[in-house]
Amino acid sequence: MTEPQRRPDPIPLTVLTGFLGAGKTTLLNRMLRDPALADTVVIVNEFGEIGLDHLLIESVDEDMILLGAGCLCCTVRGDLISTLEDLLRKRDNGRIQPFRRVVIETTGLADPAPILHALIYHPYLVMRYRLQGVVTVVDAVNGEATLDAHPEAQRQAAVADRIVVAKADLAADAGSALRQRLGNLNPGATIHESDVPAADLLGGLFGLESKGEDVRAWLGAEAVEHHHHGHHHHDVNRHDAAIRAFTLTSDVPVPRASFDMFLDLLRSAHGPKLLRLKGLVALSDSPDRPVVVHGVQHVIHAPVELDAWPDDDRRSRLVLIVRDLDPSFVESLWDAFLGRPRLDSPDAAALMANPLAIPGS
């Protein structure tokens, strides 16, 4: 009797984003020279925008070229989903060399949400790829003005797991005011200089070698929690003051039905305001095997169960990044579903009387 064929491990995938002129091309070129990116596929929107000519070796087909670093580079002429599926077909039938990871470089004007949607809800892609992280490049010289003028730039920074500040050597005070603003906008993200090793940008929970440090870095929960409960008063003159990051926690395992209902209610009622959600949750029917959950706007990935806790912290931790949504409302909803209503909340009475009647935020 033949053994059933084992499904291959998911391929880690990183999204590289940042506003026009932020320095994505320069960072990508430097990353491609790093041995950490060997056997990588780089997906870009248009070759003409990104200037990889000095790295090109040969054309594989009309949409794909081989780079000197041993990486493949392909262009998205149509749908990203079709491109990712086509890569898998070519890999599976031996038409291209096996690759170990994928980096998607977005256009500078892109809102990352549709790309993240595709990566976490498509039933086939979700089996074969695993979102490892979002890296956002911010220009130290023009970054603050860009954040003021362009909501896309705010969202790019808000959903990042890692932020790279480029051109810091050209900025007054090395961009310290910008760093503080980015820290307020997304306290859970780690902020790096542009000479950061490629391996530091590509690690994370969704690598094939998850460790406790990866989980903590991916969640960023401690930084978000400190920021939210410490110094979270925003300057009302800041254009991005509507974006907030905060954590929900539970020291006791969460009933699965309550957790599912909480996510469903939050997504259906406030999906467009939910820029990013990610977490590690202990469910009461299997508290020793936590689930990883992540989502963007109205799309929430089916939770993935881990074999064991990655470290000694057994609390459930959910990190949320929201726009135009009061964190205290979401906290009240969480507490109500966990059976610990906060009576000091103006929404608590309504939630206890009817959890489906969500008051406006």
Residue pairs with C-beta under 8 A, 6 or more apart in sequence:
7 127
8 128
9 208
10 127
10 128
10 129
10 130
10 206
10 208
11 99
11 100
11 101
11 102
11 128
11 129
11 130
12 100
12 101
12 102
12 129
12 130
12 132
12 202
12 204
12 206
12 207
12 208
13 101
13 102
13 103
13 104
13 119
13 129
13 130
13 131
13 132
13 206
14 101
14 102
14 103
14 104
14 132
14 133
14 134
14 135
14 201
14 202
15 103
15 104
15 106
15 112
15 115
15 116
15 119
15 131
15 133
15 134
15 135
16 24
16 27
16 28
16 103
16 104
16 105
16 106
16 135
16 137
17 24
17 105
17 106
17 110
17 112
17 134
17 135
17 136
17 137
17 156
17 160
18 24
18 108
18 136
18 137
18 138
18 139
18 156
18 164
18 166
19 108
19 109
19 138
19 139
19 146
19 150
19 152
19 153
19 156
20 108
20 109
21 108
21 139
21 142
22 108
22 137
22 138
22 139
22 143
22 146
22 166
23 137
23 139
23 164
23 166
23 167
23 194
24 50
24 105
24 108
24 137
25 49
25 50
25 51
25 52
26 166
26 194
27 137
27 164
27 166
27 194
28 42
28 50
28 52
28 103
28 105
29 51
29 52
29 55
30 194
30 195
30 198
31 37
31 103
31 198
31 201
32 40
32 42
32 52
32 55
32 67
32 69
32 71
33 69
34 197
34 198
34 199
36 197
36 198
36 199
36 202
37 69
37 71
37 101
37 103
37 198
37 202
38 69
38 70
38 71
38 100
39 70
39 71
39 97
39 98
39 99
39 100
39 101
40 69
40 71
40 72
40 99
40 100
40 101
40 102
40 103
41 71
41 72
41 73
41 74
41 87
41 99
41 101
41 102
41 103
42 67
42 71
42 72
42 73
42 74
42 102
42 103
42 105
43 73
43 74
43 75
43 76
43 80
43 83
43 84
43 102
43 103
43 104
43 105
44 50
44 52
44 73
44 74
44 75
44 76
44 105
45 75
45 76
45 105
45 106
45 107
46 75
46 107
47 65
47 73
47 75
49 107
50 105
52 67
52 73
55 67
55 68
55 69
56 65
56 66
56 67
56 68
56 73
57 65
57 66
57 67
57 68
58 65
58 66
59 65
59 66
60 66
60 72
60 96
63 74
63 75
63 77
63 83
64 72
64 73
64 74
64 75
64 96
65 72
65 73
65 74
66 72
66 73
67 73
71 99
72 96
72 97
72 99
74 83
74 87
76 83
80 104
80 115
80 118
81 118
81 122
81 125
84 102
84 118
84 125
84 129
85 124
85 125
87 96
87 99
87 102
88 128
89 95
90 96
91 98
91 99
101 132
101 202
102 129
103 202
104 115
106 112
106 115
109 152
110 152
110 156
111 152
111 155
111 156
112 134
112 155
112 156
112 159
112 296
113 155
113 159
113 275
113 296
113 297
116 131
116 134
116 159
116 276
116 296
116 299
117 296
117 297
117 299
118 125
119 125
119 126
119 129
119 131
120 126
120 131
120 294
120 295
120 296
120 299
120 300
120 301
121 299
121 301
126 301
126 302
130 206
131 206
131 294
132 202
132 203
132 204
132 205
132 206
132 207
133 161
133 162
133 201
133 202
133 203
133 204
133 206
133 218
134 159
134 160
134 161
134 162
135 160
135 161
135 162
135 163
135 164
135 201
136 156
136 157
136 159
136 160
136 162
136 163
136 164
136 189
137 163
137 164
137 166
137 194
138 146
138 153
138 157
138 163
138 164
138 165
138 166
138 178
138 182
139 146
139 166
139 167
140 165
140 166
140 167
140 168
140 170
140 171
140 174
140 175
140 178
141 167
141 170
141 171
141 175
143 153
143 165
143 175
143 178
143 182
144 177
144 178
144 181
146 153
147 153
147 154
147 157
147 181
147 185
147 239
147 240
148 239
149 239
154 185
154 239
154 240
154 243
155 243
155 275
155 323
157 163
157 182
157 185
157 186
157 189
158 185
158 186
158 240
158 243
158 245
158 275
158 276
158 321
158 323
159 186
159 275
159 276
159 296
159 321
160 186
160 189
161 188
161 189
161 190
161 204
161 217
161 218
161 220
162 189
162 190
162 191
162 192
162 200
162 201
163 182
163 186
163 189
163 190
163 191
163 192
164 191
164 192
164 193
164 194
164 196
164 201
165 175
165 178
165 179
165 182
165 191
165 192
165 193
165 194
166 194
167 194
168 174
168 175
168 193
168 194
171 178
179 191
181 238
181 240
182 189
182 191
183 191
183 227
184 227
184 234
184 238
185 240
185 243
185 245
186 245
186 321
187 220
187 223
187 224
187 226
187 227
187 228
187 245
188 219
188 220
188 221
188 223
188 224
188 245
188 319
188 321
189 220
190 217
190 220
192 200
192 201
203 214
203 217
204 214
204 217
204 218
205 214
205 215
205 217
205 218
205 219
205 292
206 218
207 214
210 306
210 310
211 310
212 310
212 311
214 310
215 280
215 310
215 311
216 222
216 311
218 278
219 278
219 279
219 280
219 317
219 319
220 319
221 247
221 249
221 279
221 317
221 319
224 245
224 246
224 247
224 319
225 246
225 247
225 249
227 245
228 244
228 245
228 246
228 247
228 327
232 244
232 246
234 241
234 244
235 241
242 323
242 324
243 275
243 321
243 322
243 323
244 321
244 322
244 323
244 325
244 327
245 319
245 320
245 321
245 322
246 319
246 320
246 322
246 327
246 330
246 331
247 317
247 318
247 319
247 320
248 279
248 316
248 317
248 318
248 320
248 330
248 331
248 334
249 315
249 316
249 317
249 318
250 281
250 282
250 315
250 316
250 338
251 315
252 338
253 282
253 283
253 284
253 287
253 316
254 281
254 282
254 283
254 284
254 316
254 338
255 283
255 284
256 283
256 284
256 285
258 337
258 338
259 281
259 283
259 337
261 337
261 355
262 333
262 334
262 337
263 293
263 295
263 300
265 333
265 355
265 356
265 358
266 274
266 330
266 333
267 274
267 295
267 298
267 299
267 300
268 298
269 358
270 322
270 325
270 358
270 361
271 297
271 298
271 299
272 297
272 298
273 322
273 323
273 324
273 325
273 361
274 295
274 296
274 297
274 298
274 320
274 321
274 322
274 325
275 296
275 297
275 321
275 322
275 323
276 294
276 295
276 296
276 319
276 320
276 321
277 293
277 294
277 295
277 296
277 300
277 318
277 319
277 320
277 321
278 292
278 293
278 294
278 295
278 318
278 319
279 292
279 293
279 294
279 316
279 317
279 318
279 319
280 290
280 291
280 292
280 293
280 306
280 310
280 316
280 317
281 290
281 291
281 293
281 303
281 316
281 317
281 318
282 290
282 314
282 315
282 316
283 290
283 291
286 305
287 314
288 308
288 309
289 305
289 306
289 307
289 308
290 305
290 306
290 309
290 314
290 316
291 303
291 304
291 305
291 306
292 303
292 304
292 305
292 306
293 300
293 301
293 303
293 304
293 318
294 300
294 301
295 301
318 334
320 327
320 330
322 330
324 361
325 361
326 361
328 345
328 347
329 345
329 347
329 359
329 361
331 342
331 345
332 341
332 342
332 345
332 347
332 348
332 351
333 347
333 351
333 355
333 358
335 341
335 342
335 345
335 348
336 348
336 351
336 352
336 355
337 355
341 348
341 351
341 352
342 348
343 349
347 359
350 357
350 359
